[in-house]
Amino acid sequence: QVQLVESGGGLVQAGGSLRLSCTAAGLIFRIDTMGWYRQAPGKQRELVAQITSDGNTNLADSVKGRFTISRGSARNTVYLQMNSLAPEDTAVYYCNVHSGITNLWGRGTQVTVSS
């Protein structure tokens, strides 16, 4: 069974940086996309960034120019580099993997940005 293991969340001051990582642990033959979503209190979960198996990326307008998504050399790890963080980036960040018809979610990691 595949599990998504997330790390890298925490508390940071506005203007600071954090790097999230997510590894798909277990036997997985195919990964179509890897990405990050976030959910702030009282709001719906939203896409932050996504990367396809051939390296194409898609970022939410609110994070363009500040966040970067990339994949590790092992291809089962995805990173989210978050720079110039703002209080409105505060949320639980969830790793997501699409593999065929399977949609996997991590447990989430809290990111809190203080003003």
Contact map, one row per residue, 1 for C-alpha under 8 A:
1110000000000000000000000110000000000000000000000000000000000000000000000000000000000000000000000000000000000000000
1111000000000000000000011111000000000000000000000000000000000000000000000000000000000000000000000000000000000000000
1111100000000000000000011100000000000000000000000000000000000000000000000000000000000000000000000000000101000000000
0111110000000000000001111000000000000000000000000000000000000000000000000000000000000000000000110000000111100000000
0011111000000000000001111000000000000000000000000000000000000000000000000000000000000000000000000000000001100000000
0001111100000000000111100000000000000000000000000000000000000000000000000000000000000000000000100000000001111000000
0000111110000000000111000000000000000000000000000000000000000000000000000000000000000000000000000000000000001000000
0000011111000000011110000000000000000000000000000000000000000000000000000000000000000000000000000000000000001000000
0000001111100000011100000000000000000000000000000000000000000000000000000000000000000000000000000000000000001110000
0000000111110000010000000000000000000000000000000000000000000000000000000000000000000000000000000000000000001111000
0000000011111000000000000000000000000000000000000000000000000000000000000000000000000000000000000000000000000011110
0000000001111101110000000000000000000000000000000000000000000000000000000000000000000000000000000000000000000011110
0000000000111111000000000000000000000000000000000000000000000000000000000000000000001100000000000000000000000000111
0000000000011111000000000000000000000000000000000000000000000000000000000000000000011110000000000000000000000000111
0000000000001111100000000000000000000000000000000000000000000000000000000000000000111100000000000000000000000000000
0000000000011111110000000000000000000000000000000000000000000000000000000000000000111000000000000000000000000000000
0000000000010011111000000000000000000000000000000000000000000000000000000000000011111000000000000000000000000000000
0000000111010001111100000000000000000000000000000000000000000000000000000000000011100000000000000000000000000000000
0000000110000000111110000000000000000000000000000000000000000000000000000000001111000000000000000000000000000000000
0000011110000000011111000000000000000000000000000000000000000000000000000000001111000000000000000000000000000000000
0000011100000000001111100000000000000000000000000000000000000000000000000000111100000000000000000000000000000000000
0001111000000000000111110000000000000000000000000000000000000000000000000000111000000000000000100000000000000000000
0001110000000000000011111000000000000000000000000000000000000000000000000001110000000000000000000000000000000000000
0111100000000000000001111101000000000000000000000000000000000000000000000001100000000000000000000000000000000000000
0111100000000000000000111110000000000000000000000000000000000000000000000001000000000000000000000000000000000000000
1110000000000000000000011111000000000000000000000000000000000000000000000000000000000000000000000000000000000000000
1100000000000000000000001111100000000000000000000000000000000000000000000000000000000000000000000000000000000000000
0100000000000000000000010111111000000000000000000000000000000000000000000000000000000000000000000000000000000000000
0000000000000000000000000011111000000000000000000000000000000000000000000000000000000000000000000000000000000000000
0000000000000000000000000001111100000000000000000000000000000000000000000000000000000000000000000011000000000000000
0000000000000000000000000001111111000000000000000000100000000000000000000001000000000000000000001111000000000000000
0000000000000000000000000000011111000000000000000001100000000000000000000000000000000000000000001111000000000000000
0000000000000000000000000000001111100000000000000111100000000000000000000000000000000000000000001110000000000000000
0000000000000000000000000000001111110000000000000111000000000000000000000000010000000000000000111100000000000000000
0000000000000000000000000000000011111000000000111110000000000000000010000000010000000000000000111000000000000000000
0000000000000000000000000000000001111100000000111100000000000000000000000000000100000000000011110000000000000000000
0000000000000000000000000000000000111110000011111000000000000000000000000000000000000000000011110000000000000000000
0000000000000000000000000000000000011111000011110000000000000000000000000000000000000000001111000000000000000000000
0000000000000000000000000000000000001111101111000000000000000000000000000000000000000000001110000000000000000000000
0000000000000000000000000000000000000111111110000000000000000000000000000000000000000000011100000000000000000000000
0000000000000000000000000000000000000011111000000000000000000000000000000000000000000000001000000000000000000000000
0000000000000000000000000000000000000001111100000000000000000000000000000000000000000000000000000000000000000000000
0000000000000000000000000000000000000011111110000000000000000000000000000000000000000000000000000000000000000000000
0000000000000000000000000000000000000011011111000000000000000000000000000000000000000000000000000000000000000000000
0000000000000000000000000000000000001111001111100000000000000000000000000000000000000000000000000000000000000000000
0000000000000000000000000000000000001110000111110000000000000000000000000000000000000000000000000000000000000000000
0000000000000000000000000000000000111100000011111100000000110000000000000000000000000000000000000000000000000000000
0000000000000000000000000000000000111100000001111100000000110010000000000000000000000000000000000000000000000000000
0000000000000000000000000000000000111000000000111110000011110000000110000000000100000000000000000000000000000000000
0000000000000000000000000000000011110000000000111111000011100000000010000000000000000000000000000000000000000000000
0000000000000000000000000000000011100000000000001111101111000000000011100000000000000000000000000000000000000000000
0000000000000000000000000000000111000000000000000111111110000000000000000000000000000000000000000000000000000000000
0000000000000000000000000000001110000000000000000011111100000000000000000000000000000000000000000000000000000000000
0000000000000000000000000000000000000000000000000001111100000000000000000000000000000000000000000000000000000000000
0000000000000000000000000000000000000000000000000011111110000000000000000000000000000000000000000000000000000000000
0000000000000000000000000000000000000000000000000011111111000000000000000000000000000000000000000000000000000000000
0000000000000000000000000000000000000000000000001111001111100000000010000000000000000000000000000000000000000000000
0000000000000000000000000000000000000000000000001110000111110000000000000000000000000000000000000000000000000000000
0000000000000000000000000000000000000000000000111100000011111011000000000000000000000000000000000000000000000000000
0000000000000000000000000000000000000000000000111000000001111111000000000000000000000000000000000000000000000000000
0000000000000000000000000000000000000000000000000000000000111111000000000000000000000000000000000000000000000000000
0000000000000000000000000000000000000000000000000000000000011111000000000000000000000000000000000000000000000000000
0000000000000000000000000000000000000000000000010000000000111111111000000000000000000000000000000000000000000000000
0000000000000000000000000000000000000000000000000000000000111111111100000000000000000000000000000000000000000000000
0000000000000000000000000000000000000000000000000000000000000011111100000000000000000000000000000000000000000000000
0000000000000000000000000000000000000000000000000000000000000011111100000000000001111000000000000000000000000000000
0000000000000000000000000000000000000000000000000000000000000011111110000000000111100000000000000000000000000000000
0000000000000000000000000000000000000000000000001000000000000001111111000000000111000000000000000000000000000000000
0000000000000000000000000000000000100000000000001110000010000000001111100000011110000000000000000000000000000000000
0000000000000000000000000000000000000000000000000010000000000000000111110000011100000000000000000000000000000000000
0000000000000000000000000000000000000000000000000010000000000000000011111011111000000000000000000000000000000000000
0000000000000000000000000000000000000000000000000000000000000000000001111111111000000000000000000000000000000000000
0000000000000000000000000000000000000000000000000000000000000000000000111110100000000000000000000000000000000000000
0000000000000000000000000000000000000000000000000000000000000000000000011111100000000000000000000000000000000000000
0000000000000000000000000000000000000000000000000000000000000000000000111111110000000000000000000000000000000000000
0000000000000000000000111000001000000000000000000000000000000000000000110111110000000000000000000000000000000000000
0000000000000000000011110000000000000000000000000000000000000000000000111111111000000000000000000000000000000000000
0000000000000000000011100000000001100000000000000000000000000000000011110011111100000000000000000000000000000000000
0000000000000000001111000000000000000000000000000000000000000000000011110000111110000000000000000000000000000000000
0000000000000000001110000000000000010000000000001000000000000000001111000000011111000000000000000000000000000000000
0000000000000000111100000000000000000000000000000000000000000000001110000000001111100000000000000000000000000000000
0000000000000000111100000000000000000000000000000000000000000000011100000000000111111000000000000000000000000000000
0000000000000011110000000000000000000000000000000000000000000000011000000000000011111000000000000000000000000000000
0000000000000111100000000000000000000000000000000000000000000000010000000000000001111100000000000000000000000000000
0000000000001111100000000000000000000000000000000000000000000000010000000000000001111110100000000000000000000000100
0000000000001110000000000000000000000000000000000000000000000000000000000000000000011111110000000000000000000000111
0000000000000100000000000000000000000000000000000000000000000000000000000000000000001111110000000000000000000001111
0000000000000000000000000000000000000000000000000000000000000000000000000000000000000111110000000000000000000000100
0000000000000000000000000000000000000000000000000000000000000000000000000000000000001111111000000000000000000011100
0000000000000000000000000000000000000001000000000000000000000000000000000000000000000111111100000000000000000111100
0000000000000000000000000000000000000111100000000000000000000000000000000000000000000000111110000000000000000111000
0000000000000000000000000000000000000111000000000000000000000000000000000000000000000000011111000000000000011110000
0000000000000000000000000000000000011110000000000000000000000000000000000000000000000000001111100000000000011110000
0000000000000000000000000000000000011100000000000000000000000000000000000000000000000000000111110000000011111000000
0001010000000000000001000000000001111000000000000000000000000000000000000000000000000000000011111000000011110000000
0001000000000000000000000000000001111000000000000000000000000000000000000000000000000000000001111100001111000000000
0000000000000000000000000000001111100000000000000000000000000000000000000000000000000000000000111110001110000000000
0000000000000000000000000000001111000000000000000000000000000000000000000000000000000000000000011111111100000000000
0000000000000000000000000000011110000000000000000000000000000000000000000000000000000000000000001111111100000000000
0000000000000000000000000000011100000000000000000000000000000000000000000000000000000000000000000111110000000000000
0000000000000000000000000000000000000000000000000000000000000000000000000000000000000000000000000111111000000000000
0000000000000000000000000000000000000000000000000000000000000000000000000000000000000000000000000111111100000000000
0000000000000000000000000000000000000000000000000000000000000000000000000000000000000000000000011110111110000000000
0011000000000000000000000000000000000000000000000000000000000000000000000000000000000000000000011110011111000000000
0001000000000000000000000000000000000000000000000000000000000000000000000000000000000000000001111000001111100000000
0011110000000000000000000000000000000000000000000000000000000000000000000000000000000000000001110000000111110000000
0001110000000000000000000000000000000000000000000000000000000000000000000000000000000000000001100000000011111000000
0000010000000000000000000000000000000000000000000000000000000000000000000000000000000000000111100000000001111100000
0000011111000000000000000000000000000000000000000000000000000000000000000000000000000000000111000000000000111110000
0000000011000000000000000000000000000000000000000000000000000000000000000000000000000000011110000000000000011111000
0000000011110000000000000000000000000000000000000000000000000000000000000000000000000000111110000000000000001111100
0000000001110000000000000000000000000000000000000000000000000000000000000000000000000010111000000000000000000111110
0000000000111100000000000000000000000000000000000000000000000000000000000000000000001111110000000000000000000011111
0000000000111100000000000000000000000000000000000000000000000000000000000000000000000110000000000000000000000001111
0000000000001100000000000000000000000000000000000000000000000000000000000000000000000110000000000000000000000000111
